[in-house]
Amino acid sequence: MTNTARTHIHLAYNNDCTGCAACASVCPTKCITMVEDCEGFLQPRINKSECIKCHKCEKTCPIINPQHETISKRTKAFAVINRNEQVRMASSSGGVFHALADYVIRNGGVVFGAIFDKDFMGVHHDYTEFPEGIEPMMRSKYVQSRTEESFLKCRDFLNQGRLVLYSGTP
């Protein structure tokens, strides 16, 4: 039986799912929605009556289809610190995100990152093409971010040949 002949969709189990919403992003019928579980974490839910069983969601899930490592197994760690003390003090993890984001934008690219909603009650992913858009993406948020349509926008920018930095998800 081939993948496309299967009648059931199997995504990552709730304990393993990161809530990244990649499955919902690639669904051509938009039959996958992200809903909060009893602990407030986003989990995919499939409307089976709208599902065409194309299995794109399964093929996209980074948990059930992990990518092969691209960095040598000999590499143990990278250590980076931003030399600009003002940026470093306003950052998490040494301020490397700001340095990378600044480089990407200065070279005509686009930066995606997690930002707080206007009411500070949630976090979602957005993008910027301007240096002033970097600051809201700085610092760790320590909550799950709603990726919404950011993966699709990211793909569009990559298809345009743009340099992209995508940060802030597991």
RABELJO-V263686 format. One line per field, one symbol per residue. psi: psi as a letter, one per 40 degrees, with the letter a starting at -180 (. if undefined). burial: b if it has 16 or more other C-alpha atoms within 10 Angstrom, else e. Layout:
BEGIN
psi=???
burial=???
END
This chain:
BEGIN
psi=hideeieihhiiidddhefdeddddehdefehihihaeeeihiihhgddehefeedddddhedegiiihehiedhdihhihhehdddddeiifeedddddddddddfeahhhihiiidefeihihiiieideedddeiiidfihihdbeddddddddddeeihhhhiei.
burial=eeeeeeeebebbeeeebbbbbbbbbbbeeebbbbeeeeeebbbbebeeeebebbbbbbbbbbeeeeeeeeeeeeeeeeeeebeeeebbeebeebbbbbbebbbbbeeebbbbbbbbeeeeeebbbbbbbbeebbeebbbeeeebbbbbebbeebeeeeeeebbbbbebee
END
